Amino acid sequence: MTMRDYILEIGTEEIPAAFASWAVDEVLRIAGEEFRAARLTCDSMKSYATPRRIALYVRGLAEKQEDLTEELKGPTWQQAFDANDHPTKAAKGFAKSKNVSVDDLEKRNIGGTDFAVAVLRKEGEPTASVLREIAPAVIRRLVFPKNMYWDDTFIRFARPIRWILSLFGSEIVPFTYGNIQAGRVTRGHRFMGSRAVEVENAEEYFGKLFDNFVIIDPGKRREKMIAGISSIEKEIAAKAQLDSDLVEENLYLVEFPVPFAGKFDESFLEMPEEVLTTTMKHHQRYFPVRDEKSGALKPYFIGVSNNRAANMAVVREGNERVLKARLSDAAFFWKEDLQVPLHNRVEKLKNIVHQEQLGSVYDRTINIQTIAVALCDQNGWADIRSLAERAAYLSKADLATAMVYEFPELRGVMGREYARRNGEDERVALALYEQYLPAAAGDATPSDLVGAVLGVADRLDTIAGGFKAGLQPTGSQDPYGIRRAARTINEIIWATGMDLDLEEAARTAAGVYQIDKTGVEEMLDFLKQRLHHQAREKGYPHDLTSLALSVTWRRPLQVLKFLESFAAVREDEWF
């Protein structure tokens, strides 16, 4: 049987990296559904993406669809044919409704009863004809988190579509999408390749692109990028900080990765290293560079260019100038912020709205302080009471600094650094950072009890405030982060071994917001449900989890210990 490959390429203006990465899996999912529904089988199917194109490559497609055989059940055989096997009105009516001859009805035993069955056979259409329907459907169904319109056809996509390549072997699969006619022409790299690249057949697609400085396969782009970075690491005797998220982002910012090294003034290293790494990673997409032995930050960065310029020194110098400007701004904010002690900024929080129905960030600060102190009193943590009270008072003060205003992702980090330089107790300073841990699933949790208390108080305030304002999560929606707050409380308790009474703590938080009795019970029920859900996520069965919560739900740490112990006993042979 003759087999051919099919290539569909959607050429666009530059797509955001996150969208391009997302599209790789999404276009494969959609295409798989469309091909299965159309009865088109293939040897393999793979998707690719760069900033300027999304591609689907299908290997080993037959020349036509699979034939379709469909059996439609009609009346029972006894109803359809009399004793002499003559068709009845029921048989004739059924055959007519299915557009078949009565003579073509077949007997099938279904569940012990014989039925008259109409067997419909449809020969498969030519694959090229089917692809004309599938290809535009795949594009149409590729709906990004954000889409745009760009012409009078009102089709939408992440960015304007500029060309479409559609080849079944060497045959063009023609269709029109918006104002674009699919054909055999693609485009090379924006700066280094040809504007129009004619592709004779699907099999030469990858080679044609590579000849025009486009590495369509993300895996091969990664290999080239990492190899280039490794070479630079050897030259500067240092190690790049290759965070996976940043590697992924750079991967979808370029079509032909060209890593380069840059340098910045060592005086900037006097700032907290998070200021430098945040500026490099989040604002410039650079990889920070560290000493191989000590791990200390070095005055270098590695960037990834999408252009192999004739003079890469020009590229390096341009990026160095941009980073210098960014770091100079940060240094200015750092210097200015240090002139005002952190505790003097707390009053300024009155001018920052926390939530319209819940007041200012200052109001939230005082509420967190009240809850934190209560947690210490309720659980016998007298030795850290004053530290927790002070940490809670300063917990949001860095939100009023210039640095955090410019770099919001540095909240907590700057609180810790400013507190240290203001002479605050080290446990207080550390708590200002650790209050936000864990920031995501799998992240580190607070290493000190003061930070853990502050973190729990912060999340209890979020939950109580949300219930007071009527912002409880509904369905899959959680706009106020209440589910996440409940999850984080349990994660902190389990990771740090805090054996606190969650019901008592929650009632304290509810009291701060003067929530009525019904609201308090709803809030407690919500916390119990979230605890049950998290325990189930750990793999404990429903019945055992329900038993644990019925015994001691108020103390999440004891719930976990109960589950661990009982699960271990269940493994014993005698159980």
Secondary structure, DSSP 4 states (H G I P E B T S, - for coil): --EEEEEEEEEESPPPHHHHHHHHHHHHHHHHHHHHHTT---SEEEEEEETTEEEEEEEEEESBPPPEEEEEEEEEHHHHB-TT--B-HHHHHHHHHTT--GGG-EEEEETTEEEEEEEEEEPPPBHHHHHHHHHHHHHHH---SS-EE-STT--EESS-EEEEEEEETTEE---EETTEEPBSEE---TTTS-S-EE-SSGGGHHHHHHHTT----HHHHHHHHHHHHHHHHHHHT-EE---HHHHHHHHTT-SS-EEEEEE--GGGGGS-HHHHHHIIIIIH-PEEEE-TTT--EEEEEEEEES---S-HHHHHHHHHHHHHHHHHHHHHHHHHHTTS-GGGGGGGGGGSEEETTTEEHHHHHHHHHHHHHHHHHHHT-GGGHHHHHHHHHHTTGGGGSHHHHH-GGGTTHHHHHHHHHTT--HHHHHHHHHTT--SSTT----SSHHHHHHHHHHHHHHHHHHHHTT---BTTB-TT-HHHHHHHHHHHHHHHT----HHHHHHHHHHHTT--HHHHHHHHHHHHHHHHHHHHHTT--HHHHHHHHHHHTT-HHHHHHHHHHHHHHHTSTT-
